[in-house]
Amino acid sequence: MHQTRTVLPNQFEPNDHYYPRVLNATLHPQVRFFFSMGNERIAERYCHLHPEANAETVRALLQRKTRYFRWGGSDLFYAADDEGRRQVVVIETNSCPSGQKSMPWHDEHLEQSGYRKLLERSFIPMTLRRTLPPGQLAVLYDKNLMEASGYAATLADLTGESVLLVPCYDGESEHIRFVDGVLEVHEGGSWIPIRACLRYVTQRPWNRIPPLTRTMIYNPIVVCLAGGRNKMLASKAYEMFNGELSRSGLCIRTPETIWDVTRAQVPFWVERLGGVAVVKVPYSNAGQGVYTIVNHEELDAFMSSEQHYERYIVQALVGNSGWSSQGRDGRLYHVGTMPDRNNNIYVADLRCMVGCEPAGFFPVAIYARRARTPLSKALESGHSSWEMLGTNLSIKESSGEWATEPQRLLLMDSRDFNKIGVGLDEIIEAYLLTVLAMLAIDRMAVELVTQKNRFRRKFFGNMNPDDGLLSELMP
């Protein structure tokens, strides 16, 4: 059983909150320069390379303040089309994303690095609101204790207060409760009210935390439902926001996505995409519930698998130049890593973590992950496509605990950066796309809340008609 513990000031130890490789890594000069640019120069560079984009709109979007979605991270692919034109595409966007433990320090003398940057510029300003209930500070988590505890230790240092580090695993909700919208944590035989907390709860968080609370939760669960942990509504949010952006020359680029698909309809849509596709359980994350399908065996395996939910999304698969999905806009294939000494190219994604402060957005962390096996030029029967297409480092063990495979992590340091195959302009594009994705999901979250600050449950059910999901929501 996981236990709540109290974190005091002056308890931050770098060895506990970073991968060992990160402690000895030096940030690559191009990445360091990107973090020093600021939104004005980022907008200027992006618009110089994309003359179709409205410069005033780009600057205004980077300076916009979100209402609910203050901390997010997008997973992106660097891909090319049939004519060799390269572009960055959004695969999914996560609320409460990982990334701090994988990011070399911006300043070698500031051990807390991105932890401090996110809390100081985004989280702490939100804790100064007069409407918050009295109480302590807390960090909730259900995985990634390395980063969750890093946030708790940094928050204790910044505020001079003790911070409760609270396990909040699916099926273990006895550590927390909500009384009139106020989060209370069970510690030392009593219930302690919490005025504000950072939430690193990723697995079906809506079944133990309400969509909206009086306690300031960073990010609130309504963000997860609006797309931060819900790929179904995220796809709808992107399309709706793209409609608003249509005259500005901007858009959130994603692989072609079909939503609200029943299990019986999945084979039809896979065939429609050329027999190659990705089927996703919309409410899973950390690489769970994602099925890459490149042959009948993998399609049959999905169709015979046990599933809890009723609706899925089917997405065009980004593969190699000879075997990607054929979507309405053609095909996309992975640019991939630079060839290694054995001439192997690997699929890699890019994670861009972004925060939002009163003055707008700012980048926090960037890293990349590669697949387990090299990208094949031709599909071979009997080989798992997930091994060469799946990039997530998280592994769920039989005990229910989470482990990672950090050997597939690619850092933004002087050693790994050149392997990834991206440059400064691709990083700028990844950052802007992450900002657009967060704005789209935040806009959807606003639509899910009434003027009296109540969750629109019926409207959400109409937007996301899946009884399996609706049955999980806390009132």
C-alpha distance (Angstrom), angle and dihedral (degrees) to the residues before:
residue distance angle dihedral
M1 . . .
H2 3.79 . .
Q3 3.80 116.6 .
T4 3.79 134.5 -148.2
R5 3.79 114.5 -118.1
T6 3.77 135.1 -171.1
V7 3.80 118.2 -120.9
L8 3.80 116.4 -155.7
P9 3.82 131.0 -162.7
N10 3.81 117.4 -81.5
Q11 3.81 93.9 30.7
F12 3.84 98.6 109.9
E13 3.80 109.4 123.3
P14 3.84 114.6 179.8
N15 3.82 92.6 -147.6
D16 3.81 89.1 63.0
H17 3.81 96.8 50.9
Y18 3.82 107.6 38.6
Y19 3.78 135.2 54.4
P20 3.84 109.1 -103.2
R21 3.82 91.3 -114.0
V22 3.81 91.0 57.1
L23 3.80 93.5 56.6
N24 3.81 90.5 64.5
A25 3.82 97.5 35.7
T26 3.79 126.2 109.4
L27 3.79 117.5 -147.5
H28 3.81 112.3 -111.4
P29 3.83 112.6 -107.0
Q30 3.82 93.4 -121.3
V31 3.79 91.8 52.1
R32 3.80 91.7 45.1
F33 3.81 88.9 51.7
F34 3.82 91.1 50.4
F35 3.80 91.2 55.1
S36 3.80 89.9 51.5
M37 3.82 96.0 50.2
G38 3.81 102.9 82.5
N39 3.79 125.3 -151.0
E40 3.81 96.3 -75.5
R41 3.79 94.3 59.7
I42 3.81 92.0 38.8
A43 3.82 90.0 54.7
E44 3.82 91.6 46.3
R45 3.79 92.9 52.0
Y46 3.79 94.3 44.8
C47 3.79 93.3 50.1
H48 3.81 91.3 46.7
L49 3.81 89.3 59.4
H50 3.83 93.8 37.3
P51 3.80 106.3 44.5
E52 3.80 89.2 172.6
A53 3.82 89.3 68.6
N54 3.79 119.5 92.6
A55 3.81 105.7 -121.7
E56 3.80 95.3 -152.7
T57 3.79 91.0 52.3
V58 3.81 92.4 49.4
R59 3.81 91.9 51.5
A60 3.80 92.4 45.2
L61 3.81 92.5 50.8
L62 3.81 92.7 50.1
Q63 3.82 89.1 51.5
R64 3.80 95.3 46.6
K65 3.79 120.3 116.2
T66 3.79 117.3 -137.8
R67 3.80 121.6 -139.1
Y68 3.81 99.8 -144.0
F69 3.81 112.0 -3.1
R70 3.82 104.4 74.6
W71 3.80 101.7 149.3
G72 3.78 125.3 35.3
G73 3.75 145.4 146.8
S74 3.79 130.8 -152.8
D75 3.78 126.6 -152.6
L76 3.79 108.8 -141.8
F77 3.80 137.9 -176.2
Y78 3.78 124.5 -145.0
A79 3.79 100.9 -139.5
A80 3.81 142.6 166.3
D81 3.80 132.1 -146.2
D82 3.81 128.5 -133.9
E83 3.79 90.9 -81.2
G84 3.80 93.3 51.7
R85 3.81 96.3 -106.9
R86 3.79 108.9 149.2
Q87 3.76 126.9 -140.5
V88 3.79 141.1 161.7
V89 3.82 114.4 -119.2
V90 3.80 130.7 -167.4
I91 3.80 115.4 -121.6
E92 3.80 98.4 177.0
T93 3.79 141.6 -27.5
N94 3.79 124.1 -133.9
S95 3.75 132.5 -155.8
C96 3.85 111.9 -141.7
P97 3.83 93.3 16.1
S98 3.78 128.0 -173.2
G99 3.78 122.3 -118.3
Q100 3.80 112.4 109.6
K101 3.79 95.1 91.4
S102 3.82 89.7 52.2
M103 3.82 99.2 49.1
P104 3.81 123.6 93.1
W105 3.78 111.8 -129.3
H106 3.80 117.8 -87.4
D107 3.80 88.3 -145.4
E108 3.80 119.1 27.1
H109 3.80 90.4 -144.3
L110 3.83 95.6 54.2
E111 3.78 106.1 74.8
Q112 3.80 94.3 -178.4
S113 3.82 90.4 55.1
G114 3.82 111.1 155.4
Y115 3.81 93.3 10.8
R116 3.79 89.5 62.9
K117 3.80 94.1 40.0
L118 3.81 94.1 55.8
L119 3.79 95.9 43.0
E120 3.79 96.1 42.6
R121 3.81 97.0 46.6
S122 3.81 102.2 33.0
F123 3.82 116.0 12.4
I124 3.81 102.0 41.8
P125 3.84 96.2 49.6
M126 3.82 87.2 57.8
T127 3.82 91.4 53.4
L128 3.81 90.6 60.7
R129 3.80 93.7 71.3
R130 3.79 112.4 122.1
T131 3.81 93.0 -140.4
L132 3.80 94.9 68.4
P133 3.81 117.2 111.4
P134 3.82 118.5 -115.0
G135 3.77 115.8 -92.4
Q136 3.79 147.2 93.9
L137 3.81 133.5 -64.1
A138 3.80 124.2 -100.6
V139 3.79 145.3 176.3
L140 3.82 117.3 -143.9
Y141 3.82 120.6 -158.5
D142 3.79 142.7 171.4
K143 3.82 98.6 177.7
N144 3.80 139.7 1.8
L145 3.80 95.7 55.3
M146 3.81 88.4 174.3
E147 3.81 91.8 68.7
A148 3.80 98.2 30.3
S149 3.80 90.8 56.8
G150 3.81 89.3 44.9
Y151 3.78 90.1 57.6
A152 3.81 90.9 47.4
A153 3.80 93.6 50.8
T154 3.80 92.9 45.8
L155 3.81 92.1 46.9
A156 3.81 90.0 51.8
D157 3.81 89.9 52.8
L158 3.80 94.0 47.4
T159 3.81 95.4 48.3
G160 3.80 101.9 30.2
E161 3.83 87.7 -130.1
S162 3.77 133.1 116.0
V163 3.82 113.0 -103.5
L164 3.80 125.3 -151.1
L165 3.82 113.8 -132.0
V166 3.79 102.8 -154.9
P167 3.83 128.8 -169.4
C168 3.79 111.0 -136.6
Y169 3.79 104.7 176.2
D170 3.78 123.8 167.9
G171 3.80 105.0 -92.4
E172 3.83 93.4 18.4
S173 3.78 104.9 84.1
E174 3.81 96.9 138.9
H175 3.83 91.3 101.2
I176 3.81 94.1 65.2
R177 3.78 140.8 37.8
F178 3.81 137.2 170.2
V179 3.81 122.2 -127.8
D180 3.81 114.6 -174.2
G181 3.78 89.3 -22.9
V182 3.82 94.9 -50.3
L183 3.79 118.6 121.8
E184 3.81 113.7 -128.7
V185 3.81 124.8 -169.8
H186 3.80 123.5 -152.0
E187 3.79 108.8 -130.2
G188 3.79 132.3 151.1
G189 3.80 93.7 -2.0
S190 3.81 95.5 -54.7
W191 3.80 138.8 83.6
I192 3.81 113.7 -111.2
P193 3.83 119.3 -158.9
I194 3.81 116.4 -130.2
R195 3.80 122.6 -148.9
A196 3.82 96.4 -171.5
C197 3.78 136.5 2.5
L198 3.77 140.4 179.3
R199 3.78 110.6 -129.8
Y200 3.78 123.5 -145.6
V201 3.80 93.7 168.1
T202 3.79 110.9 131.6
Q203 3.82 111.0 159.8
R204 3.82 111.1 85.1
P205 3.84 90.6 -42.2
W206 3.81 91.3 175.5
N207 3.83 91.9 72.0
R208 3.82 92.2 68.2
I209 3.82 105.4 20.6
P210 3.85 122.4 56.1
P211 3.84 119.2 -123.2
L212 3.83 91.6 -112.4
T213 3.80 130.5 22.8
R214 3.79 140.2 175.5
T215 3.79 88.8 -125.9
M216 3.79 108.1 81.6
I217 3.79 104.6 -111.9
Y218 3.78 116.2 -170.6
N219 3.09 102.4 -123.4
P220 3.84 106.5 9.1
I221 3.80 118.1 -136.4
V222 3.80 91.4 -110.5
V223 3.82 85.7 73.1
C224 3.81 90.4 57.3
L225 3.79 91.6 49.6
A226 3.81 92.2 46.4
G227 3.79 92.6 56.4
G228 3.80 110.2 -64.6
R229 3.82 90.3 101.5
N230 3.79 97.8 6.3
K231 3.80 115.0 78.6
M232 3.81 91.1 -174.7
L233 3.78 96.0 61.8
A234 3.80 91.8 35.3
S235 3.81 89.5 62.0
K236 3.79 90.6 50.2
A237 3.81 91.1 46.0
Y238 3.81 91.0 52.6
E239 3.78 92.9 50.9
M240 3.79 93.1 47.4
F241 3.80 92.3 48.5
N242 3.80 91.2 46.2
G243 3.79 87.2 58.5
E244 3.79 89.3 57.3
L245 3.81 91.3 46.7
S246 3.81 95.9 46.8
R247 3.81 95.0 103.6
S248 3.79 94.8 45.6
G249 3.81 97.5 63.4
L250 3.80 91.3 -115.8
C251 3.79 131.6 113.3
I252 3.78 141.3 161.3
R253 3.79 102.4 -110.3
T254 3.79 115.7 -147.6
P255 3.80 135.3 157.3
E256 3.80 110.4 -90.0
T257 3.82 107.2 -76.0
I258 3.81 131.2 -163.5
W259 3.80 114.7 -164.5
D260 3.84 137.4 -167.5
V261 3.81 90.3 38.5
T262 3.80 117.8 163.8
R263 3.78 118.9 -142.6
A264 3.81 91.3 -107.9
Q265 3.81 89.9 55.8
V266 3.80 95.5 51.6
P267 3.86 96.7 88.4
F268 3.82 90.4 51.5
W269 3.80 93.2 54.2
V270 3.81 93.0 43.0
E271 3.79 88.2 54.1
R272 3.81 90.1 46.4
L273 3.82 88.5 57.8
G274 3.79 92.1 52.3
G275 3.80 98.8 -89.3
V276 3.80 91.4 -66.5
A277 3.83 120.0 95.7
V278 3.80 148.3 124.8
V279 3.80 119.7 -110.3
K280 3.80 115.6 -161.0
V281 3.77 134.8 -168.6
P282 3.82 94.6 -135.6
Y283 3.81 97.5 -141.5
S284 3.82 100.9 47.9
N285 3.78 126.6 91.4
A286 3.81 143.5 176.3
G287 3.79 89.5 64.5
Q288 3.81 92.7 -56.9
G289 3.81 119.4 130.6
V290 3.82 94.5 20.0
Y291 3.81 116.6 125.3
T292 3.80 119.9 -171.4
I293 3.80 107.8 -158.1
V294 3.80 122.1 -163.7
N295 3.83 101.3 146.9
H296 3.80 142.3 22.9
E297 3.81 92.5 -95.1
E298 3.80 92.4 60.7
L299 3.80 91.5 44.4
D300 3.81 90.7 50.9
A301 3.80 90.4 48.6
F302 3.81 90.8 55.7
M303 3.80 93.4 45.0
S304 3.82 91.2 52.8
S305 3.82 95.4 44.0
E306 3.79 121.0 107.5
Q307 3.81 111.6 -107.9
H308 3.80 131.9 -176.7
Y309 3.80 99.4 -160.9
E310 3.79 131.6 67.4
R311 3.82 103.4 -145.0
Y312 3.79 132.7 54.9
I313 3.76 140.1 177.0
V314 3.80 123.8 -124.9
Q315 3.78 116.4 -154.0
A316 3.77 134.2 -172.6
L317 3.79 108.9 -99.2
V318 3.79 118.1 -123.6
G319 3.79 104.5 -146.3
N320 3.79 135.0 138.8
S321 3.80 125.0 -38.6
G322 3.80 91.4 -96.1
W323 3.80 100.5 45.9
S324 3.80 115.3 31.1
S325 3.79 125.9 124.7
Q326 3.78 117.0 -81.2
G327 3.81 103.2 -129.9
R328 3.77 131.9 175.6
D329 3.81 90.3 -89.5
G330 3.79 95.5 44.2
R331 3.79 126.7 -103.0
L332 3.78 134.9 -41.2
Y333 3.78 124.2 -158.2
H334 3.79 133.6 -173.9
V335 3.78 118.8 -92.0
G336 3.80 84.7 -158.3
T337 3.78 131.5 -175.1
M338 3.78 125.0 -45.2
P339 3.83 110.6 -85.4
D340 3.79 113.2 -88.6
R341 3.80 124.0 -137.0
N342 3.82 88.7 -77.9
N343 3.83 90.5 51.4
N344 3.79 91.5 -111.2
I345 3.80 119.4 149.9
Y346 3.81 118.3 -157.8
V347 3.78 132.8 -158.1
A348 3.80 109.6 -111.8
D349 3.76 133.6 179.6
L350 3.77 129.7 -156.9
R351 3.82 122.8 -131.4
C352 3.80 115.3 -156.3
M353 3.82 116.4 -171.7
V354 3.80 116.8 -160.2
G355 3.80 135.1 -176.2
C356 3.78 130.6 -159.5
E357 3.81 124.1 -142.4
P358 3.82 131.1 174.2
A359 3.84 89.6 -84.3
G360 3.81 94.1 50.9
F361 3.80 138.0 -96.7
F362 3.79 130.3 -15.9
P363 3.83 133.4 179.4
V364 3.79 117.5 -110.2
A365 3.81 109.8 174.0
I366 3.79 142.2 -6.8
Y367 3.78 131.1 -167.8
A368 3.80 140.1 149.8
R369 3.80 135.8 -135.8
R370 3.78 129.4 -157.8
A371 3.78 131.4 -151.7
R372 3.82 123.0 -103.9
T373 3.81 98.0 -112.1
P374 3.82 133.0 31.9
L375 3.78 122.8 -89.0
S376 3.81 109.3 -98.3
K377 3.78 122.2 -137.7
A378 3.81 89.6 -142.7
L379 3.78 132.0 27.0
E380 3.79 115.2 -107.9
S381 3.79 123.6 -158.2
G382 3.77 116.7 -114.7
H383 3.80 94.8 27.3
S384 3.79 120.7 114.9
S385 3.79 110.3 -119.6
W386 3.82 90.2 -156.1
E387 3.80 90.3 65.4
M388 3.81 91.0 63.8
L389 3.84 98.4 31.2
G390 3.82 105.8 36.4
T391 3.80 113.5 89.9
N392 3.81 105.2 170.7
L393 3.79 112.9 119.2
S394 3.82 96.6 -153.6
I395 3.79 120.2 102.2
K396 3.77 123.6 -171.7
E397 3.78 109.6 -143.8
S398 3.82 126.2 -148.4
S399 3.81 89.3 -102.7
G400 3.81 90.0 60.4
E401 3.81 92.4 -111.0
W402 3.79 121.3 125.2
A403 3.79 126.6 -119.8
T404 3.79 131.7 177.6
E405 3.80 138.3 -143.1
P406 3.82 101.5 -138.0
Q407 3.82 91.8 172.1
R408 3.83 86.8 80.2
L409 3.79 92.8 52.9
L410 3.82 116.5 113.7
L411 3.79 112.8 -156.9
M412 3.77 128.8 -150.7
D413 3.79 88.7 -118.7
S414 3.77 134.6 117.2
R415 3.80 91.9 -91.9
D416 3.82 104.0 46.3
F417 3.80 104.2 28.3
N418 3.81 95.5 78.5
K419 3.81 90.5 52.5
I420 3.80 93.7 59.4
G421 3.79 95.6 66.7
V422 3.81 98.4 -134.6
G423 3.79 131.3 112.3
L424 3.76 138.6 -160.5
D425 3.81 94.5 -75.5
E426 3.81 92.0 53.8
I427 3.80 89.7 50.9
I428 3.81 89.5 51.8
E429 3.80 89.7 50.3
A430 3.82 91.7 48.4
Y431 3.80 90.4 51.3
L432 3.80 94.0 49.6
L433 3.81 92.5 46.8
T434 3.80 90.2 50.7
V435 3.81 90.0 51.9
L436 3.82 91.1 49.7
A437 3.82 91.4 48.4
M438 3.81 91.4 50.4
L439 3.81 91.2 48.7
A440 3.81 90.7 50.5
I441 3.81 92.9 50.8
D442 3.79 91.8 44.2
R443 3.81 89.0 52.3
M444 3.81 89.1 52.5
A445 3.83 90.4 48.4
V446 3.81 90.0 53.6
E447 3.82 88.9 53.5
L448 3.82 89.7 54.1
V449 3.82 93.3 58.4
T450 3.81 126.9 73.0
Q451 3.79 124.3 -134.4
K452 3.81 86.8 -101.9
N453 3.80 89.6 58.0
R454 3.80 97.0 -106.8
F455 3.78 126.7 137.4
R456 3.82 113.1 -106.3
R457 3.79 96.5 -134.4
K458 3.80 96.6 170.2
F459 3.79 92.5 48.1
F460 3.80 89.9 48.4
G461 3.81 89.2 52.3
N462 3.79 89.9 53.7
M463 3.80 91.6 48.9
N464 3.81 92.8 44.5
P465 3.81 108.1 28.3
D466 3.79 101.1 -170.3
D467 3.81 116.5 125.1
G468 3.81 90.9 -164.7
L469 3.78 90.6 62.2
L470 3.80 95.8 39.0
S471 3.80 91.0 54.5
E472 3.82 89.9 59.5
L473 3.79 98.5 55.2
M474 3.78 118.7 110.0
P475 3.81 113.4 -127.9
